[in-house]
């Protein structure tokens, strides 16, 4: 609330823009939910959305090409997860701040894990090391295959962790 669109950026780089413009955000979510085996979930509380998540099927090559921009990063991830292997990718999970710590993120993630497992697919997810999703992924049986505390570190974001469950 301290940082309103149109206000000068505190670092001096220009003016602040809206982080998630409604039309662009709706378009992005619709695009994500149009992918193969897409599954999404929204949790409502008092008729208001308080949590959401979605995932979809993709190959190791698609993951590398859509989630990484550097050729060396793309090559590394394809070597690790297999270019032709098919996964259920847990793309997004979010819970509004005042509803966190109530198990909603775990509930949504479990539903996504169950969806991928039901389809007979291994799971793939990436997040940052300081995210609550790290503990949720670990509770869901996912193992970190890239991360700051492992031999393999994400070249584009050293704080990023990639999880896999086979």
C-alpha positions in Angstrom: 0.0 0.0 0.0 3.0 2.3 0.4 3.9 1.9 -3.3 1.1 3.2 -5.6 1.2 3.0 -9.4 2.3 6.4 -10.8 4.5 7.2 -7.8 8.2 7.6 -8.3 10.2 4.4 -7.7 12.3 4.5 -4.6 15.4 3.4 -6.5 15.0 6.3 -9.0 14.5 4.2 -12.1 11.2 5.8 -13.1 7.5 5.5 -12.0 5.8 2.5 -10.5 3.4 0.5 -12.6 0.6 -1.8 -11.5 2.1 -5.2 -10.7 -0.8 -7.3 -12.0 -3.1 -5.4 -14.4 -6.4 -7.1 -14.4 -6.8 -7.7 -18.2 -3.2 -8.9 -18.6 -3.5 -11.2 -15.6 -6.8 -12.7 -16.7 -5.3 -13.3 -20.2 -2.2 -15.0 -18.6 -4.3 -17.3 -16.4 -6.6 -18.2 -19.3 -3.6 -19.1 -21.4 -2.1 -21.2 -18.6 -5.4 -23.0 -18.1 -5.7 -23.8 -21.8 -2.6 -26.0 -21.7 -2.7 -29.9 -21.8 -4.2 -31.5 -18.7 -4.6 -28.1 -17.1 -6.2 -28.1 -13.6 -6.9 -25.1 -11.5 -8.4 -24.6 -8.1 -9.7 -21.5 -6.3 -10.5 -21.4 -2.6 -13.2 -18.9 -1.5 -13.8 -17.5 1.9 -17.0 -15.5 2.5 -17.4 -15.5 -1.3 -14.0 -13.9 -2.0 -11.0 -15.7 -3.5 -8.3 -16.3 -0.9 -6.2 -19.0 -2.5 -5.5 -20.3 -6.0 -3.3 -22.8 -7.8 -2.9 -24.4 -11.2 -0.8 -26.8 -13.1 -0.5 -28.5 -16.5 1.3 -31.1 -18.5 4.6 -30.2 -20.3 7.7 -31.8 -21.5 11.2 -31.2 -20.2 12.0 -29.2 -23.4 8.8 -27.1 -22.9 9.8 -26.4 -19.3 13.3 -25.4 -20.3 12.2 -23.2 -23.2 9.3 -21.4 -21.3 10.9 -21.0 -17.9 14.5 -20.2 -18.8 15.9 -17.6 -21.2 19.7 -18.4 -21.3 20.7 -21.2 -23.7 23.1 -22.7 -21.1 20.3 -22.8 -18.5 17.9 -24.5 -21.0 20.5 -27.1 -21.8 21.3 -27.7 -18.1 17.7 -28.2 -17.2 17.0 -30.5 -20.1 19.9 -32.7 -19.2 18.7 -32.9 -15.6 15.0 -33.6 -16.2 15.1 -35.1 -19.6 14.1 -33.2 -22.7 11.4 -35.7 -23.8 10.1 -36.6 -20.3 6.5 -35.5 -19.6 5.6 -33.9 -16.3 2.7 -32.3 -14.5 4.1 -28.8 -13.7 2.7 -27.0 -10.6 2.8 -23.5 -12.1 1.3 -21.2 -9.5 0.0 -21.5 -5.9 -0.9 -18.4 -3.9 -2.8 -17.5 -0.7 -3.6 -13.9 0.4 -1.4 -12.9 3.3 -4.0 -12.8 6.0 -5.1 -16.3 5.2 -1.6 -17.8 5.1 -0.6 -20.2 7.9 -4.0 -22.0 7.7 -3.0 -24.9 5.5 -4.6 -23.5 2.3 -1.3 -23.6 0.3 -0.8 -27.2 1.4 -4.4 -28.1 0.5 -4.1 -26.5 -3.0 -0.7 -28.1 -3.6 -1.9 -31.5 -2.5 -4.8 -31.3 -4.9 -2.3 -30.4 -7.8 0.0 -33.3 -6.7 -3.0 -35.7 -6.7 -4.0 -34.5 -10.2 -0.5 -35.2 -11.7 -0.2 -38.5 -9.8 -3.7 -39.6 -11.0 -2.5 -38.9 -14.6 0.6 -41.1 -13.9 3.0 -38.2 -14.4 6.0 -37.2 -12.4 5.8 -33.7 -10.9 7.8 -30.6 -11.4 7.7 -27.3 -9.5 10.0 -24.3 -9.0 10.0 -21.6 -6.4 12.5 -19.4 -4.5 14.4 -20.6 -1.4 12.6 -18.2 0.9 9.1 -19.2 -0.2 6.6 -21.1 2.0 6.3 -23.4 -1.0 9.6 -25.0 -0.1 8.2 -26.7 3.0 5.0 -27.6 1.2 6.9 -29.2 -1.6 9.0 -31.2 0.8 5.8 -32.3 2.7 4.4 -33.4 -0.6 7.4 -35.7 -1.2 9.1 -33.6 -3.7 12.9 -33.5 -3.8 15.0 -30.5 -4.7 17.1 -31.2 -7.8 18.4 -27.6 -8.3 18.9 -25.1 -5.6 21.3 -22.9 -3.6 22.2 -25.7 -1.1 22.8 -28.3 -3.9 25.6 -28.9 -6.3 23.5 -27.6 -9.1 22.5 -24.0 -8.8 20.1 -22.1 -11.1 22.3 -19.9 -13.2 19.5 -17.3 -13.8 18.4 -17.1 -10.2 20.7 -18.6 -7.5 17.8 -18.6 -5.0 15.5 -20.7 -7.1 14.8 -24.3 -6.3 13.4 -26.8 -8.7 11.6 -29.7 -7.2 10.7 -33.1 -8.8 8.7 -36.0 -7.6 8.8 -39.2 -9.7 
